[in-house]
């Protein structure tokens, strides 16, 4: 097993199982949370269009206030 890990440059864990399991649970809890606004992240065309529209709306409101 260790030879395969070295061959492909993967990480090989040799620590206690309980420590590794806690690490996995912690990472799942951290990365498994649903973002408050999913369009703030991501590179989909929809996300980019929504962020652009929000910026343009904010700029328009700022112009109205300054006018």
Backbone bond lengths (Angstrom), bond angles and torsions (degrees), N, CA, C in turn:
res aa  C-N    CA-C-N  psi(-1)  N-CA   C-N-CA  omega(-1)  CA-C   N-CA-C  phi
1 X - - - 1.451 - - 1.527 110.65 -
2 X 1.315 116.39 -43.24 1.449 120.06 -177.11 1.527 110.66 -64.35
3 X 1.336 117.68 -33.30 1.459 120.86 178.44 1.523 111.41 -65.03
4 X 1.326 117.00 -40.08 1.465 120.33 177.70 1.524 110.91 -63.99
5 X 1.315 115.39 -41.30 1.462 120.41 179.92 1.525 110.07 -62.63
6 X 1.308 116.37 -44.44 1.464 120.36 179.27 1.529 110.78 -67.16
7 X 1.322 117.00 -39.30 1.471 121.32 -178.75 1.529 111.65 -60.01
8 X 1.336 116.33 -42.32 1.464 120.47 -176.54 1.526 113.47 -98.88
9 X 1.323 117.32 4.65 1.464 120.39 176.33 1.513 114.10 67.59
10 X 1.332 116.84 33.15 1.457 120.87 179.67 1.519 110.90 -91.91
11 X 1.328 115.40 165.02 1.456 120.61 179.10 1.528 108.89 -83.99
12 X 1.318 117.06 135.11 1.461 122.53 179.88 1.514 109.00 -118.61
13 X 1.315 116.19 117.07 1.467 121.15 -177.37 1.520 110.50 -92.49
14 X 1.321 115.61 132.65 1.466 120.05 179.21 1.519 111.30 -122.52
15 X 1.318 118.25 7.97 1.456 121.59 -178.20 1.519 112.64 -76.11
16 X 1.320 115.35 178.86 1.461 120.95 178.16 1.528 109.90 -61.38
17 X 1.324 115.47 145.25 1.460 120.35 -178.92 1.523 111.05 -61.08
18 X 1.323 117.43 -41.73 1.466 120.06 -178.26 1.527 111.15 -62.11
19 X 1.323 117.11 -38.46 1.464 120.93 178.94 1.536 110.44 -67.42
20 X 1.328 116.35 -41.39 1.457 119.95 178.89 1.526 111.05 -66.09
21 X 1.327 116.53 -41.48 1.458 120.78 179.74 1.521 110.61 -63.56
22 X 1.327 117.36 -42.51 1.465 120.66 177.86 1.527 110.36 -61.66
23 X 1.335 116.48 -39.19 1.463 120.61 178.97 1.528 110.86 -62.94
24 X 1.316 117.23 -42.28 1.465 121.31 179.21 1.524 110.53 -64.50
25 X 1.333 116.36 -45.15 1.469 120.56 -179.86 1.524 110.30 -61.61
26 X 1.333 116.66 -43.12 1.467 120.86 179.40 1.530 110.95 -62.20
27 X 1.340 117.17 -43.10 1.459 120.56 -179.93 1.529 111.39 -66.75
28 X 1.336 116.84 -39.87 1.461 119.89 177.58 1.526 111.09 -63.39
29 X 1.322 116.62 -40.23 1.456 120.07 178.74 1.522 110.81 -65.07
30 X 1.312 116.20 -39.26 1.470 120.65 -178.42 1.525 111.51 -70.26
31 X 1.320 116.61 -47.21 1.464 120.22 -173.83 1.525 113.12 -91.62
32 X 1.322 117.72 -8.85 1.447 120.73 -177.59 1.511 114.42 -89.83
33 X 1.330 117.35 -2.97 1.459 120.29 -179.58 1.525 110.08 -73.26
34 X 1.307 114.89 138.58 1.459 120.39 176.71 1.528 108.24 -74.98
35 X 1.319 118.04 129.74 1.467 119.05 179.68 1.523 111.03 -65.14
36 X 1.312 116.16 148.70 1.464 120.11 -179.83 1.527 110.49 -63.10
37 X 1.309 117.14 -35.02 1.461 122.07 177.16 1.526 107.63 -135.11
38 X 1.327 118.17 98.40 1.462 119.73 -174.93 1.521 113.65 -62.76
39 X 1.321 117.90 -18.10 1.459 119.33 -179.84 1.520 112.91 -81.83
40 X 1.343 117.46 -7.08 1.462 119.71 175.82 1.516 111.11 -75.37
41 X 1.319 115.98 -18.71 1.450 120.48 179.72 1.513 108.56 -120.27
42 X 1.307 116.49 162.92 1.454 120.24 176.25 1.504 112.07 98.86
43 X 1.309 114.31 160.05 1.456 120.53 -177.83 1.516 112.68 -119.55
44 X 1.329 117.10 20.89 1.455 118.84 178.98 1.529 108.85 -70.04
45 X 1.319 116.95 154.19 1.475 119.43 177.98 1.525 112.32 -57.68
46 X 1.339 116.23 -34.64 1.467 119.25 179.57 1.521 110.92 -65.66
47 X 1.338 116.56 -42.42 1.462 120.53 179.47 1.519 110.90 -62.53
48 X 1.328 115.67 -45.65 1.457 119.84 -179.22 1.519 111.21 -64.44
49 X 1.334 117.38 -41.16 1.464 120.87 -179.80 1.529 110.88 -65.11
50 X 1.322 116.80 -40.75 1.457 119.57 179.60 1.520 111.45 -66.49
51 X 1.333 117.17 -42.14 1.472 119.75 177.97 1.529 110.31 -63.62
52 X 1.333 116.93 -41.06 1.463 120.47 179.04 1.526 110.42 -63.16
53 X 1.337 117.44 -43.16 1.464 121.33 179.85 1.529 110.94 -63.16
54 X 1.338 116.84 -40.12 1.465 119.78 178.10 1.520 111.16 -64.70
55 X 1.353 117.24 -40.48 1.475 119.94 178.21 1.521 110.79 -64.43
56 X 1.331 116.63 -42.39 1.463 119.78 -179.47 1.522 111.15 -65.94
57 X 1.327 117.21 -39.28 1.467 120.98 178.07 1.526 110.57 -64.71
58 X 1.322 117.53 -41.43 1.460 120.99 178.70 1.527 110.17 -64.79
59 X 1.322 117.37 -39.95 1.467 120.96 179.03 1.528 110.43 -65.99
60 X 1.345 116.54 -39.63 1.465 120.25 179.34 1.529 110.47 -64.78
61 X 1.329 116.66 -42.83 1.472 119.71 178.13 1.519 111.91 -63.89
62 X 1.327 116.50 -38.31 1.453 120.42 178.60 1.521 111.21 -64.87
63 X 1.323 116.73 -39.25 1.478 120.21 176.48 1.506 111.61 -64.18
64 X 1.345 116.73 -38.90 1.469 120.66 179.43 1.538 110.82 -65.05
65 X 1.326 116.02 -38.85 1.461 120.14 179.91 1.515 110.09 -68.62
66 X 1.311 117.47 -40.04 1.463 121.53 -177.56 1.523 112.40 -77.79
67 X 1.301 118.09 -16.12 1.484 120.57 -176.91 1.502 112.25 -82.69
